Amino acid sequence: MTHTLMPGAVTLAELEDIYRNGTPVTLDPSSHAGITRAAERIARIAASDAPVYGVNTGFGKLASIRVDAADTARLQRNLILSHCCGVGTPLGADIVRLILALKLVSLGRGASGVRMELVVLLENMLARGVLPVIPGQGSVGASGDLAPLAHMAAVMMGEGEAVHDGVRMSGAKALAAAGLKPVTLTAKEGLALINGTQTSTALALAGLFRAQLAAQSALVTGALSTDAAMGSSAPFHPEIHALRGHRGQFEAGAALRELLDGSQIRQSHLDGDERVQDPYCIRCQPQVTGACLDLLRQAARTLEIEANAVTDNPLVLSDDTVVSCGNFHAEPVAFAADQIALAVCEIGAIAQRRIALLVDPALSHGLPAFLSRAPGLNSGLMIAEVTSAALMSENKQLAHPASVDSTPTSANQEDHVSMACHGARRLLQMTDNLFNIIGIEALTAAQGVELRAPLTTSPVLQKAMEAIRAQVPTLEEDRYLAPDLERAATLVASAGLTGVVPTQILPGLETQA
């Protein structure tokens, strides 16, 4: 299968499929004429005497220096090589695929001035598995993600490094192994490749997709925890949420109601329950998780727009003028990444409190201490809860907004920057932490539900229980727990919990009501 992407109209679903499944992409042929028209306009400027930034001048603070037409190719090559200054762990293949696809979409809008030759090469690199080695650090999210994208562009020139068939090798060898030839960049093409927010946007999209999966999984484990704690489903009544009016809250409440429908545990304490109210971590799940869903949707809309945007500089406009601009400034992406970080932090924070409730006999409504059948001799899930607290606290620290930071760079030419790239990259660590927290909740909730036997949970949640127990057996007595936690986190991250729930129950990322 290959996605044919229409520049300006690419959907989140298409982007998620590229990210998760590595589906190759091509641009819709209707975009080719606009790409060629802009390239021809740049070629005419390059052959003229009029100075145009990035076409026949230096870059950044060096923009006032005129470059001879004979040196155009060398200028573009020098630009790429000098900007390959990334450091740190290389980005994963899933992120790199998304970066290449996003760059294709941006170039496909026909305002960047590159030849079709570059577009075809990017398409073939994706189709034949030539993935540039892109270090994760080095972008401040303004003037584009210069260093990361330079590492991408270097491979297109036959420089740098790439991974092909799982082997890391030189860019030249990777292209040759895939039957591809490097390009010689002409006027503005190097700038078109490295100006842009595609690295920041790819990282933010990955964080978004992972956060959404975590939010859905947390509804499943939250419902299980509610049953394990013999919590009330009354606060999930639809009229309560309709009276407030927030879409995410209404959908989260509906999901929790449906997940708990048919639970014998819930039915057993509908009458005569001495508790008037459950703690907030049970009672306020729709309000908290729902608000997180709404925040993720706001970020999703921003990132969907950005994924379809032209973010290099200068741009070839519809009247054939070439105008220097600032679309490369990644402030919208930085804000979206910060929103996602807040949602990730809060989903984990309230899940951790549910874990803490279940292991505490003073709060868990009759469950044994630390969910051990023989507490004292056994510590049960005592330290699993401590681990969840450590991860929750770490995410609180990581959630500090990146977008409020700035530092001048490039001799003060670029004097306000977005910090979008690392603001988005931290989402990978934060969602890893969150997958672990939710995995630990899955273990505590499943253990708690089993301790309510012979009563059983709902039919839907029983399927979630089966998915958990297929990976991690019931804790009868203390054992080496680290592998259990790892398997539980992997279950969450691989959609093992959400996959057993009917799709209509869990809210998605759709930005329209």
C-alpha positions in Angstrom: 0.0 0.0 0.0 1.2 3.5 -0.8 -0.4 6.8 0.4 -1.0 9.4 -2.3 -0.7 12.6 -0.4 -2.5 15.8 -1.4 -0.3 18.7 -0.2 -2.5 21.0 1.9 -5.0 18.2 2.7 -3.0 15.5 4.5 -4.9 14.0 7.4 -3.8 12.9 10.9 -4.9 9.4 10.1 -2.5 9.3 7.1 0.3 10.7 9.1 -0.2 8.2 11.9 -0.2 5.3 9.4 3.1 6.5 8.1 4.5 6.8 11.6 3.3 3.5 12.9 3.4 1.3 9.8 6.0 2.9 7.6 3.6 3.1 4.6 5.4 4.6 1.6 4.0 7.8 0.2 3.9 9.7 -3.1 2.6 13.2 -3.9 -0.6 13.6 -5.8 0.4 14.2 -9.5 -1.7 17.3 -9.5 1.0 19.0 -7.4 3.8 18.5 -9.9 3.0 21.5 -12.1 3.2 23.9 -9.2 6.5 22.4 -8.1 7.9 22.8 -11.5 6.6 26.4 -12.0 8.3 27.5 -8.8 11.6 25.8 -9.7 11.6 27.5 -13.0 11.1 30.9 -11.3 14.1 30.3 -9.0 16.2 29.2 -12.0 15.4 32.5 -13.8 16.4 34.5 -10.6 19.6 32.5 -10.3 20.6 33.5 -13.8 19.9 37.2 -13.2 21.8 39.9 -11.4 19.1 40.8 -8.9 20.1 39.6 -5.4 17.5 37.3 -3.8 18.1 35.8 -0.3 19.1 32.2 -0.4 19.2 32.0 -4.2 22.3 34.1 -4.9 23.3 35.4 -1.5 24.8 34.0 1.7 22.6 32.9 4.6 21.4 34.4 7.9 23.8 37.2 9.0 25.7 36.7 5.7 22.6 37.5 3.5 24.3 40.8 2.3 27.1 38.9 0.6 26.4 38.3 -3.1 27.3 34.9 -4.6 28.2 34.5 -8.3 26.0 32.3 -10.4 28.9 30.0 -11.1 29.1 29.2 -7.4 25.4 28.3 -6.9 25.8 24.6 -6.6 28.8 25.0 -4.3 26.8 27.5 -2.2 24.0 24.9 -1.6 26.5 22.1 -0.9 28.4 24.2 1.6 25.1 25.2 3.3 24.2 21.6 3.9 27.5 20.4 5.1 28.1 23.3 7.4 24.7 22.8 9.0 25.2 19.1 9.8 25.9 19.9 13.4 23.4 17.6 15.1 24.4 15.7 18.3 22.9 13.1 20.5 21.0 9.8 19.9 19.7 9.5 16.4 16.0 9.7 15.9 14.1 6.5 15.4 13.1 5.1 12.0 9.4 5.9 12.7 10.3 9.6 13.3 12.6 9.8 10.3 10.0 8.4 8.0 7.6 11.0 9.2 10.1 13.8 8.7 10.7 12.8 5.1 6.9 12.6 4.4 6.3 16.0 6.0 9.1 17.5 3.9 7.5 16.0 0.8 4.1 17.6 1.7 5.7 21.0 2.2 7.6 20.9 -1.0 4.5 19.7 -2.8 2.7 23.0 -2.1 4.7 24.5 -5.0 6.2 27.5 -3.1 9.7 26.2 -2.3 11.3 26.3 -5.7 12.9 22.8 -5.8 13.0 20.6 -8.9 10.9 17.4 -9.2 14.1 15.5 -9.0 14.3 16.2 -5.3 10.7 15.2 -4.7 11.1 11.9 -6.6 14.3 11.1 -4.6 12.5 11.6 -1.3 9.6 9.4 -2.5 12.1 6.7 -3.5 14.0 6.9 -0.3 10.8 6.2 1.6 9.8 3.5 -0.7 13.2 1.7 -0.6 14.0 2.2 3.0 16.9 4.7 2.9 16.5 6.5 6.2 19.0 9.3 7.0 20.7 9.2 10.4 19.4 12.3 12.1 20.8 13.2 15.5 18.1 14.3 17.9 19.6 17.5 19.3 20.7 20.7 17.7 17.6 22.6 16.7 16.1 25.6 18.5 13.0 25.6 16.3 13.6 28.7 14.3 15.0 29.3 10.8 13.7 25.8 10.6 15.1 22.6 12.2 18.4 23.4 10.5 20.8 20.9 11.9 18.4 17.8 11.8 17.1 18.6 8.3 20.7 19.2 7.1 21.5 15.6 8.0 18.5 14.5 5.9 19.6 16.7 3.0 23.2 15.4 3.2 22.1 11.9 2.4 20.3 13.2 -0.6 23.6 14.6 -1.8 25.4 11.3 -1.1 26.9 12.6 2.1 26.3 11.8 5.8 24.9 8.5 7.0 21.8 6.5 6.5 20.3 3.2 7.5 19.3 0.7 4.8 18.0 -2.8 5.4 18.9 -2.3 9.1 22.5 -1.5 8.5 24.1 1.9 9.1 26.3 3.1 6.3 27.4 6.2 4.4 24.7 8.1 2.6 26.4 7.3 -0.8 26.4 3.6 -0.1 22.8 3.6 1.1 21.6 5.3 -2.0 23.6 2.9 -4.2 22.3 -0.1 -2.3 18.7 1.1 -3.0 19.4 1.8 -6.7 19.3 5.5 -6.2 21.6 8.4 -7.3 22.4 11.5 -5.2 21.4 14.9 -6.4 23.5 18.0 -7.0 21.5 20.9 -5.4 20.8 24.0 -7.4 19.7 27.5 -6.4 17.7 27.6 -3.1 17.3 23.8 -2.9 19.5 23.4 0.1 17.7 26.1 1.9 14.3 24.7 1.0 15.4 21.3 2.5 16.7 22.6 5.8 14.3 25.5 6.4 11.1 24.1 7.8 9.6 22.7 11.0 9.4 19.1 9.8 11.6 17.6 12.6 9.8 19.4 15.4 6.4 18.6 13.8 7.2 14.9 13.4 8.3 14.6 17.0 5.2 16.4 18.2 3.0 14.2 16.1 4.6 11.1 17.5 4.1 12.5 21.0 0.4 13.2 20.1 -0.3 9.7 18.7 1.4 8.1 21.8 -0.4 10.4 24.2 -3.8 9.6 22.6 -3.2 5.9 23.0 -2.2 6.5 26.6 -5.4 8.5 27.3 -7.6 5.7 25.8 -5.7 3.1 27.8 -6.1 5.1 31.0 -9.8 5.1 30.5 -9.6 1.3 30.5 -7.4 1.0 33.5 -9.3 3.7 35.3 -12.5 1.8 34.8 -10.8 -1.4 36.1 -9.5 0.6 39.1 -13.0 1.9 39.8 -14.3 -1.6 39.9 -11.4 -2.9 42.0 -12.0 -0.1 44.5 -15.7 -0.7 44.5 -16.2 2.8 43.3 -19.4 4.4 42.2 -20.3 4.8 38.6 -22.9 7.5 39.5 -20.5 10.4 38.8 -20.4 9.1 35.2 -24.1 9.9 34.6 -24.4 11.7 31.2 -26.5 14.5 32.4 -23.7 15.6 34.8 -21.4 16.1 31.9 -24.0 17.6 29.6 -24.6 20.3 32.3 -20.9 21.3 32.1 -20.6 21.0 28.3 -17.0 20.0 27.7 -16.8 17.5 24.9 -13.9 15.5 26.3 -15.5 15.2 29.7 -18.8 14.0 28.2 -17.0 11.4 26.1 -14.7 10.2 28.9 -17.8 9.8 31.2 -19.6 7.9 28.4 -16.6 5.6 27.9 -16.3 4.8 31.6 -20.0 4.0 31.8 -19.9 1.6 28.9 -16.7 0.0 30.1 -18.3 -0.7 33.5 -21.7 -1.8 32.1 -22.6 -5.3 33.3 -20.1 -5.5 36.2 -21.1 -7.8 39.0 -18.8 -6.0 41.3 -20.6 -2.7 40.7 -24.0 -4.3 41.0 -23.1 -5.8 44.4 -22.8 -2.4 46.1 -25.4 -0.3 44.3 -27.5 -0.4 47.5 -26.2 0.1 51.0 -22.8 1.6 50.1 -21.7 3.5 53.2 -19.4 5.9 51.2 -21.1 9.0 50.0 -18.3 10.0 47.6 -15.2 8.4 46.1 -11.9 10.2 46.1 -11.3 12.5 43.2 -9.0 10.0 41.3 -12.1 7.9 40.8 -14.9 10.4 40.9 -13.3 13.1 38.7 -12.0 10.9 35.9 -14.3 12.4 33.3 -13.3 15.9 34.2 -9.5 15.3 34.2 -9.1 12.8 31.4 -11.8 14.6 29.4 -9.9 17.9 29.7 -6.7 16.1 28.6 -8.6 14.7 25.6 -9.7 18.3 24.7 -6.2 19.5 25.0 -4.9 16.8 22.8 -7.5 17.7 20.2 -6.4 21.3 20.2 -2.8 20.2 19.7 -3.9 17.8 17.0 -5.6 20.6 15.0 -2.4 22.8 15.2 -0.2 19.9 14.1 -2.5 18.9 11.2 -2.3 22.5 9.9 1.5 22.6 10.4 1.9 19.2 8.6 0.4 20.7 5.5 2.2 24.0 5.8 5.0 25.6 3.7 7.7 26.5 6.3 10.8 27.3 4.3 12.2 30.7 3.2 12.1 32.5 0.9 8.8 31.5 -0.7 7.7 31.7 -4.4 4.3 33.2 -4.3 1.4 32.8 -6.7 2.3 36.1 -8.5 5.9 34.8 -9.1 7.4 37.1 -6.5 10.0 35.6 -4.2 9.6 36.9 -0.7 11.7 36.4 2.5 9.5 35.5 5.4 9.3 33.7 8.8 7.1 30.7 8.3 10.0 28.5 9.6 9.4 29.8 13.2 8.0 26.8 15.0 6.0 28.7 17.8 2.8 26.9 16.9 4.5 23.5 17.2 6.2 24.5 20.5 2.8 25.5 22.0 1.2 22.2 20.8 4.1 20.2 22.3 3.6 22.0 25.6 -0.1 21.3 25.5 0.6 17.6 24.9 3.1 17.5 27.7 0.5 18.9 30.2 -2.0 16.3 29.1 0.5 13.5 29.5 1.5 14.8 32.9 -2.1 14.9 34.2 -3.2 11.6 32.8 -0.3 10.0 34.7 -0.9 12.0 37.8 -4.5 10.9 38.3 -3.6 7.3 37.3 -0.9 7.2 39.9 -3.4 8.3 42.6 -5.6 5.4 41.6 -2.7 3.0 42.0 -2.0 4.5 45.4 -5.6 4.1 46.4 -5.7 0.5 45.5 -2.6 -0.5 47.5 -3.7 1.4 50.6 -6.0 -0.6 52.8 -7.3 2.6 54.4 -8.8 3.7 51.1 -9.3 0.5 49.0 -12.6 -0.6 50.6 -11.5 -4.0 51.9 -8.6 -4.9 49.7 -5.5 -6.2 51.5 -2.4 -4.1 52.0 -0.4 -3.7 48.7 -2.8 -6.1 47.1 -1.0 -9.1 48.6 -2.9 -12.1 49.8 -0.4 -12.5 52.7 0.9 -9.0 53.5 3.8 -8.7 55.8 5.5 -11.8 54.6 4.9 -10.4 51.1 5.3 -6.8 50.0 3.0 -7.2 47.1 2.8 -4.2 44.8 4.3 -1.8 47.3 7.3 -0.7 45.3 5.5 -0.9 41.9 3.4 2.0 43.3 6.6 3.8 44.3 7.9 3.4 40.8 4.7 4.9 39.4 5.2 7.9 41.8 8.8 8.4 40.6 7.7 8.4 37.0 4.8 10.7 37.7 7.2 13.2 39.4 9.7 13.0 36.6 6.9 13.9 34.1 6.0 16.9 36.2 9.5 18.2 35.8 9.5 17.4 32.1 6.2 19.2 31.6 7.7 22.7 32.2 6.8 24.6 29.0 9.6 24.8 26.4 7.9 27.5 24.5 8.5 30.2 27.1 12.3 29.9 26.6 14.3 31.6 23.9 17.9 32.5 23.2 19.4 34.6 20.4 21.5 32.7 17.8 23.4 33.3 14.6 25.0 36.6 15.7 21.6 37.9 16.8 20.0 37.6 13.4 17.7 34.9 14.8 16.9 36.7 18.1 13.8 34.8 19.2 13.4 31.1 18.8 10.7 28.6 19.7 12.6 25.6 21.3 9.9 23.4 19.6 12.3 20.6 18.7 13.3 19.5 22.2 9.9 20.5 23.5 8.5 17.9 21.2 11.3 15.4 21.6 10.7 15.1 25.4 7.2 13.8 24.7 8.8 10.5 23.7 10.3 10.1 27.2 7.2 11.4 28.9 4.9 9.0 27.0 7.3 6.1 27.8 6.9 7.1 31.5 3.2 7.3 31.1 3.0 3.8 29.4 4.8 2.5 32.5 2.4 4.2 34.9 -0.7 2.9 33.1 0.9 -0.5 32.9 1.4 -0.5 36.7 -2.2 0.6 37.1 -3.3 -2.3 34.9 -1.5 -4.7 37.2 -2.9 -3.2 40.4 -6.4 -2.9 39.0 -6.4 -6.5 37.7 -5.1 -7.8 41.0 -7.8 -5.8 42.9 -10.6 -7.1 40.6 -9.4 -10.7 41.1 -9.5 -10.2 44.9 -13.2 -9.4 44.6 -13.9 -12.9 43.4 -16.3 -14.6 43.0 -17.7 -11.3 41.7 -16.5 -10.4 38.3 -16.1 -7.1 36.4 -17.9 -6.2 33.2 -17.7 -8.3 30.0 -15.6 -5.6 28.2 -13.2 -5.2 31.1 -12.9 -8.9 31.5 -11.4 -8.9 28.0 -8.9 -6.3 29.2 -8.2 -8.6 32.2 -7.5 -11.5 29.9 -5.1 -9.3 27.9 -3.3 -8.3 31.1 -3.1 -11.9 32.4 -1.8 -13.2 29.0 1.3 -11.1 29.7 1.6 -11.0 33.5 0.2 -13.8 35.8 -1.6 -13.0 39.1 0.7 -12.1 41.9 0.3 -14.9 44.4 3.5 -14.2 46.4 6.5 -11.9 45.9 8.6 -12.5 42.8 11.1 -10.6 40.7 8.7 -7.9 39.4 10.7 -5.8 36.9 9.8 -8.0 33.9 6.2 -7.9 34.8 6.3 -4.1 34.8 8.1 -4.1 31.4 5.5 -6.4 29.9 2.6 -4.4 31.2 4.1 -1.2 29.8 4.6 -2.9 26.4 1.0 -4.1 26.5 -0.2 -0.5 26.9 2.2 0.9 24.3 1.2 -1.7 21.7 -2.5 -0.9 22.1 -3.0 -4.3 23.8 -5.6 -2.8 26.2 -7.4 -0.6 23.8 -7.5 -3.3 21.1 -9.9 -5.5 23.0 -12.4 -2.6 23.5 -15.0 -2.0 20.9 -13.8 1.0 18.9 -17.0 3.1 19.4 -16.4 3.2 23.2 -13.0 5.1 23.3 -12.9 8.7 22.0 -10.5 9.5 19.2 -8.5 12.5 18.0 -11.2 13.8 15.6 -11.1 17.6 15.8 -14.7 18.1 14.7 -17.6 17.2 17.0 
